[in-house]
Amino acid sequence: MAKWGEGDPRWIVEERPDATNVNNWHWTEKNASQWSKDKISELFLNLKLDDDIGCCEITEITSCEGEAVVNNRKAKLIFFYEWVIKMKWKGYVSGSSEEVKGKIEIPNLSEEHDPKDVDINISIKTNNPESEILKEYMRSKGAEIIREKLAIYISSLKEEFSQGMILPTKDNAAQLNVKPTVKKPTMPQNNQISAKPASEVGVPMEMTKLSSTESFKCTAEEFFNAMTIKEMVQAFTQGPVVLQPEKGGRFEFFGGNVYGTFIELIPNEKIKQHWRFKTWPEGHYSEVNIEIDQKDDCTEVRLTQTGIPKNDLDRTKEGWKNYYWQNMKRAFGFGAILV
């Protein structure tokens, strides 16, 4: 096991050891257009809505025009995407055999608009009593589902094209190339983690506490979703995650450098966790309490973390600030004005 207090969780690294694009200073670019078209087709083609009002289905994507590009400049990822999407739909009102056909147009899907602000234009081609019923259904429920799918496209784009854009540093090259001589701690299964005090893990440690408050320009629900929906967590952590958002469920972020279990989840109000760095002595967990409070113009998040080894306080504090909060604001626009 690494010596106590040594090691870097390496949340994100930023400079290649072979001096290629040192400090990620040069502008690098990936074209995500074809991937985006395939993803949009996957998300929308044959998408069905079915409830007491009726049943509707998107039957065809008639056009998907635009582009998506991911850029890296000075170790910052910039996502550009702009799409005009046109689709066909059909449906039936419950209890009726009269088919209704129509069109959907999404004229302004881009990084400048939050998914909830993207226009969804619904029109009908048929003229019968059922047409207006399903048109309103698609304008309300249909548009809501479409915007949810657009949010998944955006988070998937950021997850897929974050990989390999910010490269390892030469300073970390030696550490990254050295094979550990000890086993990586085994991730416990659900309900098997217990946050033991230092005296019980056999390592004398002086503990401290972290308290901080951060404001996000989003709703409490949006913040809670960003912390508990796998695709959204992968978007801001920029890598694969393990996430089971339920009492006793596991989480593992940043390549296994941070992991633990959920103690309590109250939707849009509170998230409580047993949380640790993998470099901490085996069996030692801190307790994280995240309180979510929606205000008129923002959502205030109060973080309290107890049981932090004192000589690791700065690393823990900077990690929450830089790799949770700031990354979330960049990934989802939570630093923008709440409308």
N, C-alpha and C positions, 0 to 999 in steps of 0.2 A: 504493500500500500504506500502511496506517496506520503511524504512527511506532512504532518499537520501544518496547514497554512501555506503550503507550496502548491504550485500548479495553477493553471488558468482554465476556467471553464470554457474558454474559446467560444463564446456565444457566436461571434462572427469574426473571421480573419480577413485581411485586406491587402496583402502584398505578396507577390509570387517569389519563391526562393530562387528561381532561375532568372530573375531580373526582367522577365517579360511583363510589361505593363506595371512597373514598379509603383507601389502605392495606388494602383488602379487609376493612375492619373489620366491616361489616355482614354478617349471616348471609344467604347466598344458597343456594338449593336447586334441585336438578334431580331430577325424578322419573324413575327408571330402570326402573320396573316392567315396562312393556310391552316395552322393549328387552330386558330380562332374560328375559322369557318367550319372546321370539323367539329369543334366543341359546341358551337351554336346549333349545328344540325343535331348533334347528340342530345342536347338539352331540350330542343323544341319539337323535333319531328315526332309525330304520333303522341304528343303530350295530350293527356285527357283530363277533363274536368267533369265530375259526375256527382250530383247530389239531388235533392228533392225537386229542384227547379227543372233540371234537365241534364243532358249529356252533350259535351262539346269536345271536339278533337282538332288539333292542328294537323292538317293532312299534307301540306307541302310548303317548303321554303322556296318561294319563287325567285328571290334574289337576296344576296348578302354582299353589299358593296361597301368597300372601305379598306382599312388597313390597321394593323397592330404592330408596334415596334417597341422593343425594350432596350434601353440605353443604360450604360454604366459610365459615370463620370465622377472621378475623385471618390470612388467607393460608394457612390449614391446611385440607387436604381431609379430610373425614370421610365414610367410606362405611358406610352402614347397609343390610344386606340380611338377609332372613329368609324362607326358603322351605321348604315341604313339597311334595315332588314324588312323584307316583305314576305308575308306568309298567307296561306289560305286556311280556312277552318270550316267545319260543318258541325251541325248538331241537331238535336231533337228536344222538344219540350216534353217533360214527363207526361205520359199518357197519350201522346200524339205520334202519328207516323209521318207527319209532314216534315221533310228535311229542310233545314235552313243552311244556306251557304253564305260565306262572307270572307273578308280580307282583314289582315292585321298589318299595320305599318309602324315600325319603330324608327323615327327619323333622326334621332339625336343621341345615340348611345356613344358616349365619349368620356374621357377622363375628367372633363369639365363638369359633368353632371353626376350627382349621386343617383344610384338606381331608382330611388323613390321619386326622383324628379324627372325621370326619362318619360317622354310622351309615348303613350300607347294609343294609336288611332284604330278604332274598330268600325268597320262598315259591313253592310249586308248586301247581297246580290239578289236574294229572293224577296218576294212581296206577298206575305201572308200574315195572319194574326200572330203566329209564333215568332216571326222574325224580330219584332221589337222586343219581345220578352228575352230572347237569347242575346240580342244586341246589348241590352242593359246588363244582362248577366255577365257577358264578356267584358263589358266596360268596368264592372266592379270586381267580381271575383276573378275573372280571367286576367285582368290587368295586374291584380295583386300577385297571382301566381307567376305571370311573366316577369315581373320585376324581381321576384325571388330568384328565378332562374338566371336573370341577368347578373344579380349579385354573385351567384355561384360562378358564372363565367369569369367575372372580374377577379375573384379570389383565386380561382384555378389558374388564370393567366399569370398572376403574381407568384403563385407557388411554382408552377412549371418552369417559368423563365427566370426565377431567382437563382436556380441551381447553376453553379459554375460561372456566374457573372462577377461575383466578388471573390477574389482568389486568395489562396494562402499567402502569408507574409514570409519573407526570407528570415525574419527574426524567429519565427516559429518553426522553421524548416527542420531544425535538428530535433525539436520536441516531437513534431509530427511524424518523423521518420524512425524514431526510436520505438521499438516494440516493447510493451510493458512486460515485466517479468511476473506480474501477479494477475489474477483473474479480475475482470470487471465485475463489480458487485452485481449479483443476480437481482433482477427486478422482482419484488414480491408480488404475489397474486392479491386479488381483492381481499380486503379485511385482514391482511397479514402484517400490515405495517403498524408498529406501535412507536410513538415518539418517546424514546427513553431519555431520561435525564443523563447528564454527563457522568454522574457517579456510577450509573449502571452500565455504561458502555466501556468503563475502565480507562477513560482518558480524562485527566484533570483539565477542565476548560473553564474559562471565565466567560459568562454569557452576557449578552446585551440585547437591546430591543431597538427596533426600527419603526418609526411612525412618520408617515408622509401623507400629503393630500394633493391630488392632481385633478385638474378640470378637463373635461372632454366635451367637445361640441357635438354631442349626439344624445340620443335618448338613453335612459337606463336600460331599456330592452336591447338596444343596439350594442351597448357595452357588454352586457351579460352574454349576448350571442357571440361576440368576438372572443370571449374567454371560454366558451363552452361548445361551440360548433367547430368540428375538426377542420373543415376547409378554411374557416376564417383564422383559426389558430395557426395553421400551416402557412397561411399568407403572411402573417406578421412575424412569425419565427423563422420564415424562409427555409423550411425544411420539413421532413416527415415528422410526425408526432404520434405518440400513443395517447389517446384521450377517451376516458369513460366517465362522462359527466353525471355521476350519481354517487350517493353516499357509499363510501368504500371503494369507489372506482379509481383506477390508476391514471396517472398522467406521466409522460416522459417527453421533455422538450430538449432542443439544442443538442441533438446527437447523444442524448442520454446524460448530459452534464447536469441537468435539473430533472428531478423526478419525485414522486410522492403519491399521496392518495387524497381524495376529497373527504372531508369530515362532514360538511354540511353545504347544501345548495338551496338557497331561497331565490327563485327566479326574479331577476331585476332588482334584488335587494342585497344579497350577501353570498359570498363564496369563502368557504373556510377549508384550509388544506393542511396536511402534514407535508412539509416541503424540505428538500435538502439538495446541496451540491454533491456530486458523486465523490468529490475529494474529501468530504467530511468523514470523520471516523465512522466506521460501520455501525449502523443502528441508531445514529443520532439524527433526529429530525427537528426542525423548527416548526412553529405553528404560525400559519399565515391567515389573517382575517381581512377580507376585502369587503368594505361596506359601500354600497352604491346608492347615491342619493340624487335623484333627478330634481334640478332646479328649473326656473322658468326659461333660462337661456343656456343651460349647460347641464352636464351630469358631473357631480362631484364624487370622487372616489377616494376613500380613506383606507390606507393600507397600514396595518399593524402586524409586525412580525416579531415574535418572541423566540428566545432560544437560539439566537445567532451567536456563534463564537466571536468573541470581541475582536480578535485580530482579522476577522473576515467581514467586518461591518461595511467598510468602504466598498469592497467588491460587490457585496450584496446590494447595497444602496444604488451604486452606479448601474448594476445589472437591471434592476427594476426600471430605472429611469430611461436607460438607453435602449434596452432590448425588449422590454414590454411596452411601456407607455409611448415613447417616441416612435417606435416601429409601428404601433397600432395607429397613431395619428397619421403617419405617412401612408400606411397601407389602405386605410379606410376613410381618410379625410376627416378624422375626428378633431383636427386642429382648425377646421374651417368653421365658418359661421353657421350656427344652427338655424335652419329656416322653418 
